[in-house]
Amino acid sequence: QASGSIFLFGSGFGYPLFEILLHKMPHTLVVVFEQDLFLFKAMLHYFDLEPILKSGKFILLVGDSQYFNAAFSELFFSIIFFSCTYPAFSFTPAAQRNFKERYMPIYGFVLTQLSYLTFYIGNDHLDNLIGLCNLIANAGAVVRNPYISCLKDRYKNTPAFIVANGPSLDKNIEQLKRIDGRGLIISVESAIVPLIKKGIRPDILTIIERSEKTFTYHLENRNFPDDMALLCLAMVDKKVFPSFKGAKIPIFRKGEAMNEWINQSLGDGSKIDAGANVSHLAAELASYLGANPIVFVGQDYAYGPEGATHSRDAAYYEQTGKATRSFVESLPVVYVEGNDGTQIPTNQIWKDFKLGLEMKILAHPGTLFLNATEGGAKINGTITMPLADVIETYCIQKISCRVNQIVEESLRNISMPQRAECLKKLIKSAEKQSALFHGYVQDTIRGKLDCKRMVNLSQSENVSHEILDEIHRKNLHVFDTFLRNGLCRHFTQQWFFIYYYLLNRLGAIDTPEKVTENFKIQYNTFQYMNIVNQSLCIHLENAVDSLQELLRDLENEIKRCDTLECN
């Protein structure tokens, strides 16, 4: 009864569902996994499930994990998932007794997904603010460059080689020269230095990290080939785009509220599901371009011989990257299965990144994924193959047009007056959001005062339970309002997971002590919301000023162009 969510394996022909509905807490979410499609169909035929479905607290997922993988991920990114803290896992008697071996893969899938999706939530409020500031600072790059949609399916069935920066890259990096324009080479940010040192010209450099270190380590004071395109997230450090002189496209991140918000005004709706690691972004980018097969090179996700963390030519072995390498070397060691079948050392961060990549692979069943790393961790969903054999087998035909040429051609077709109108739309939206967050600040102040009053009231002898219940429900309504604003949810989701965990752990609020503790938890939540919302007000106001300045510059550029055309 104290659980915020129940993950139930097996439907038991409906009987257990009605028992759970009868005894569970009103707010408890029940996620039911029924592996047998025929049993589920029969249950729908013979039972009236209307009371269960009308409760709004039951989610039914049917079949094996391959059928509901997308739905489960969608659940995670919805408001509903906040209820899934402090969960309980249970098998129906029939599933436990007769079909447990069928449900164990689903059980493992759920635990794995929960682990990864929790990891995917993000770091903290500061990290989110850095992303917002970078997005606003890079608005000029978005306005002045093509959208990623110009490359959609332009490289259908072309082999794409995603080059990461693992220790195994040193074994076969020279082999990449043999591709010779008969496949795409996509370099992740940290692999670009080793590739350039070896005289290898990638078609694409892609970047996901928003910190300044990415610029300092991999781009500052470095020369890149003129025919290499920069395709990276629009929220990378603000120094990245100005420092790169070649063709470039800022990419909006799919499923992230900040990116979705700006994309609605400034973009054309095109976006990439970037995942949590640059190799995730590279894999999705290759798929977006239509590439097949997609080949991983240097994708170790593990330590190399003598504890090596990266390719020996990487920036991490230069003085500038020493701190990052030291951090990676200090992480506790865990073990995973290697491509050679043995257990090899890695760390939990890399293990989670590997899991994320495997989920990306699972989402593209029509694409062939090859692992040509020749070392490192086994990546499920890939076929292991030496890089030389991959090149020999799949690099048959020359690519007719390099990526940078398509980007440059699209650049000439941009209508700056249209982009200026998009920018005006974003400014109006930012002003509206700023005003909205000002209102949220006032809500948090009132919420704190109410909670403080209720803590005192709950400890008095003449307590009014009606008032306590009224304020509790009022606070829940305010929290729900915050969560339904995607931008607010993005900046507060870490704390709301904590709040719902503490609330669910508290269980039924059926004693005076629990009533007091409940309002203390709500008070702390309002306190955190107050800080976050105030900071967002300030940053959104600053964003409006920055965007208005960009608009003035853009309008002046348009006037100068019109004058030159008239002359």
N, C-alpha and C positions, 0 to 999 in steps of 0.2 A: 504493500500500500504506500510505502514511502518513495517508491521509484518515480522518477520523472518520466521514464519511458520503459516500455517492455518490448523486447525483441523476442517474438514468439515463433518458434519453428514448428510448423504443422498447424493446420486449422482444425483437425479432429472432427471433421464433418460439421463444424459449427458449434457444437456443444461447449467447448472451452471458451469460445469467443463470448458467448452470452454470460458465462460465469465470470469472466474477467470484467465485462461491462458492468455487472452487478456489484462487484467488490472493489474495483480500482478507484483511485482518487479521481475527481472530476477532470483535473488538468492533465492526467497521465496519458501520454501518447502510446498507442499500441501499434507496432509494425509487425505484420503477420507475413511469414514466408511459407507459401504452400507450393511444394515441389511438383505435386501431381496435378496436371492440368485437368484430367478427367474427373478426379475427385472434386476439384474446385467447381467444375461445371455442374456436377450432380448436386453439390451443396447449394448452389444458386437456384437450382430447379426445385429442391424439396424444402428449403428453408426461406423464410422471410427475413432477410438481413437488414431491413429498413431501420430498425432501432440502432443497430451497430453503425450503419453508414451515416444516419442522421446525427449521430453524436459528434461527428467531425473529428474524432480522436482515434480512428482506426485507419491504417493504411495497409492495403492488401497487395502484396507483390507475389506474382505467380510464375512458376517455372524455375529453371536454373538461372544462375547469376547473369548469364549472357543476355537474358531477356529483360532483366530489370536494372541492369547496370546504370543506364542513363537516368532512369527514374529515381534511383537511389541517390545519385549525384545531385539531381535537381532538388530532391528533398533536403539535402544538406545545405544548399544555398537559399533555402526558404526560411521564413520566420519560424516555421514548425520545428525546425531542428534544434532550436534553443531549448526545447523541452526534453531533448534527448540526453541531457546531463544526468548523472547518477542513474545509469540504466540498469535494468535487470534482464537476464537472458534465460529463456525457459523453453523446454521442449514439451509438446503435448504428450500425454501418455502413449498414444499410438506411435508418434514419431520417435519417441525415446525407445520404445519396446521393439518396433518392427522395422523402422526405416531410418535409424540413426545414421547409418553409413551413407544414405542419400543426402542427408541434411548437413553432414559435417563439412563438405566443400562450401556450402552456402554459409554455414557458421564461420568458417575461416575467411570467406570473402567479406562478410560483414565486419569482423574484427579488423581485417586489413584495411578496409575502406574507412572505418572510423578512425583508425590510427593515422592514415594518410590525410584524410580530410581535415582532421584536427590540426595536423601539421601545416595544412594549407591556409589556415585562418590568417596567418601573418604574424608579424612581430609585435608591434606596439603602436601607440598613437603617434609617436615621433616618426616612426618609419612611414606611416600613412601620410603624415604632413609633408615629409620630404617628397613623397610621390606626388602629392597635390601641387606643391611648389614647382616641381620639375615639369609637370604637365602644363602649368600656366606659363612658365618660362619658355617652354618649347612650342607654345602656340604659334609663334612665328614660323617655325620649321614646318609645322603641320599646314599652315596656310599657304606656304610658298612651294610645297612639294606635292607630288601625286599621292593618291591613296593606294593602299596595298591591293585594292581591287583590280588595278591595271595589270597585275601579274597572275590573276586567278586562272589556273589551268593552262598557263602559257608553256609549261614544260611537261606536257602529258607524256607519261611513260618514259621519261628521261631518268637515268640513274642519278641519285643525289647522294653525295658523300658528306655526312655530318662529322666534322673533325673536332673532337674534344681534346682536352689537354692532359689526359692521364699519362702515367709513366710509360705505358706500352706504346705511346705514339712514337717514341724514339726507335722502336723496332722497324716500323714500316713507313715512316713519314716520306722517305725518298720515293716509295712506290707511287705516291700521289701524282708525281710528275708524269707518269704514264697515262693518266686520264686524258691529258692533252686536248681539252675542249670537247671530249665525248661524254661528259657528265658534269653535273653541277657540283662544285665544291663549296660547302657552307661551313664557314669557320665560326666557332663560338668565340666569345670575346677573349678568353685567356689563351686560345690556341693560335691567335693571329701572329703573335711575336715569333714562335717557333716556325710557322709556315713562311713568314717573310724572310727569316734568316736562312731558310733552305731554298729560297728563290721560287716558292710556290705561290701562284696567284689565285686566290679564292675568287669565286664569282660573287659571293655574299659574305659579309661580316654581320653577325647578329649579336645583339646585346640585350640582356634582361635586367641587370642590376641597376638600381637607382642611386647608389652611393658614388661619391666623388672618386673613390679608389679605382673604380673601373677606368675612368679617364686617366688618372695618374699612372696606373700600372700599364695599361695596354695601348693608349692612344697618344699621350702627351709626348711631343717632340719625336714622333715617329712618322716615317714616310710610307705611304701605301700606294699600291698600283692605281693608276687612273681609271682602269676598267673594272674595278671592284665596287660593288654597290653596298651601301650601309642600310640594312633593313633591321631596325631595332624598335623596341617599345618606345612610345612617345614620352614615357616617364623616366627615361634615363637621365643621368646628370646633365645639367644645362650646358656644360662645356662640350659635350660630345658632338652635337650637330654642327655648331660653328667651326669646330676644329677639323671636320671632315670635308674635304673640298670636292669629292666626287658625287655621284648620284646617290640619293638617299630617300628613304621613306620612313616617317614615323608611323608606328603601328599601334592601333588601339587594342587594348587587352580585353578579350571577351570575358563577360561575367564579373568584372570588377566595377563597382559602382562609379568610382571617379572617372574611369575611362568611358563607361557607358554614357555618363552624363555629358561629358565634353563631346563625345562622338555624335550625340543626338543633334548638336548644334554645328559643330565644326567639321565633322566627318561626313562620310557617305554611307555609314552603317557597316562598312567592312571592318572585320576584326579577327584576331587570332586568339585561340585559347592557349595562353602562353605557359600555363602550368607554374611550377615553383622553381624551375631550374632552366638554365639557358639551353640545355639539350632538349628539354620538353618543347621550348619555343621553336628551336630549329627543326624538330621533327614535325610539328604542326605546320610550320612554314613550308617545309618541303612538300607535305601533303597538299597544302593550299595551292601550291604551284603545279600540282598534278604529278609530281615525281613518283616513279616506281621502277625499280626497288629503291628503298631508303636504306643507306648503309652507314653503320656506326664505326668510326675509326678513333682510337684513343679514348674510348668510352669505358674506362676501367671501373669507376665507382669503387675503387679499392686501392690499398697501398701497394706499391711495387717493391722490387728487391731493395733490401736495406732500408725499408720504410719510406721510399720515395713517394712524394705526393703528386707530382706533376712531371711533365716533360722537362728534361734538364735545360732546355733552351727557353723555358717559360719565364715571364717577368717575376714570378714568385721566387726565383733563384737569383734575382738581382736585388740590390739593396732596397729598392722601393717596395718590393713585395715580401720582404723578409718577415714582417709582422704577421701577415696572413698565413704564410707557410708555417710559422711557429705555432699559430693557433690550431691549425689543422693537425699538426704533429702532436699537440697536447691532448687531443680528444681521446676519450676512452675507446679502446679497441673492441669491436665485435667481429663476428665471423660470418661469412656468406659463402655459398658455393661458387667456385670459380669456373671459368670456361674449360679448365682441365679436369673438372670433377672433384678437386680437392677443396678443403675449407681454407679460405684466404682472409687476411685481416682487412677490415674497413672500419668505418665509424657510423654512428646512427644517422647522421645527416646524409651521408652518401647512400646509406641503405634506403632511407626514405626517398631520396631522389631517384634511386633505381626503381623503387616501387611505382613512383609517379610516371616514369618512362614506360614501364610495363602496362600501366593503365592507358597511356596514350596509344600504345601499340594495339591494345585490345579494342580500342575505339575505331580502329581502321582495319577491319577484317579483309578488305579487298586489296590491301597493300602488302607487298612482300618486304619484310624487314630482315636485313642481314647484319650480323655482328662480325666485323672484320678487325676487331680490336687486337686479337692475337695475344690475349692476356686478360687480366682483370676479372670482374664478377660476371657470372652467367646472367644474361638478360632474358627473362622468359618472354616468349613470343617471337624471338628472333631465331634465325638459322645461322649457326657459326660457320664461317668460311674465310680462308686466307684472303687478304686484300688482293694479292696478285691474281688469284683465281677469279675474284669478283670483277676486277678490271678486264680480264681476258674474256669473261663470259658476257658481261653486260655493256661494256663501253665499246659500242660498235659504230655508232654514227655521230658525226660532228654536230654540235649544237649550232643551229642556224643564226642565232642572235643572242648575244650575251645579255645578262640581266640589266646591266647599267645602260645598255642601248635602249631597252624598252622603257626604262624609267625616264631617260632623257627625252625620248619621243613623247611620252605622256606629259612631261613637264611643259612642253611647248603648247599643249592643248588646254592648260589651266586658264580659267577665266578669273582674273583677279577681282573684278567687280562682284562676281558671285561669291568669292571667298570673303570679301569684305562684308557682304550681307550675312554670311554665316557667323562671322565674328561679332557682328551687332547682336545677333540672336543669342550667342553665348554670353555676352555682357548682360543682356536683360535677364537671362537665366541665373547668372551669378548674383545679380542684385536681388532677385526673388529669393534665392536660397539664403542669402545673407540675412534678409528680413525674417525669413522663417526661423533661422537659428537664433536670432534675437528673441523671438517668441519662446523658443525652447529654453533659453536661459531663464526667462521669467518663470516658466513651468518648473524648472529645477529648484528655483528659490522657494516657490510656494510649496513644492514637494518636501523640501528639507524642513520647513517650518511645521508642516502638517505632521511629519514623522516624529519630530522632536516633541510635539504636543501629545502625540499618541503614545510615545514611550512613557511619558509621565502619567498619562491617563490610564494606561494598562496596568500601572503599578499602584493605582489608588483603590480604595475600598469600594467607592461608589462608581464603578466602571460602567460605561454605556457600551454594550456590545454592538448595538446598532451603529453607533458612530465609528467604532473601530472597524467594523466590516465595511462601512461606507467609504472610509478613507483608504482602506486596503484596496478595494476595487477601483477607486479613483486613481490610485498610484499605478495599478496594473494597466489601466487605460492609457495613462501618460506614457508608460514604457512601451506599450503597443504602438502608440503614435510615433515614438522615436524609431522603432524597428521597421515601421512601414515606409519610412523615408529611406530609400536605398543609400543615399549619401551619409545620412546619420548612422545607419546600421553599419556601414563600412568602417566608420571611425570608432564605433563603440562596441563592436561585436565581441571583442576579447572580454570586456567587462561583463557584458550580458551573459556570456557563457558562465562566468564566475557566479554571477547573481543567481542564475537558474540552478546552478549546481548547489549553492548554499541553501536556496529555497527548497529544492527537492530533498536535500539531505536532512533538512529540518522536519520534513514529513508533514503529517496532518497538524494544523495549528489548533490544537485542542487543549492547551494549558495556558495559564497566564504567562508563564515563562517563555513559551514559544511565541505568544503574541508580541511580547516585548522584543524578543530576538528578531522576529520578522520585520518589525518597524526599524530596528537598528540596521538590518541588512538593506532595507529600502532607503534609509537615510544615506548610507555610504554610497549607494548606487546613484542617488540624486547628486551627491557631492562630486562624484566622478563625472557624471553627465554635465554638471555645471562647468567644470574645468574644460572639458572637451568642447562643449558648445560655444563657450566664450572664445576659445582659441580658433574655432572654425569661423566665428563671426569676423574676427580680426583678419584671418587669412583670406576669407572671401572678399572682404572690403579691399584688401591689398590687391587681390586678383582683378577686381573691377578696374582699379587704377592702372594696373599693368596692361590689361587688355585694351583699355581706352587709348593708352599711349601707342600700343601696337596698331590700333585702328587708324590713328592719325598718321602714323608712318606709312601705312598701307595706302591710305587715300592720297597722300602726297606722291607716292610712287605711281599710282594710277594716273594722277594728273600729269606727271612728267612724261609718262608713256604716251598719253593722249596728245600732249604738246609736240612730242617728237614725230608722231604719226601725221599730225596736221602739217608740220613743216616738211 
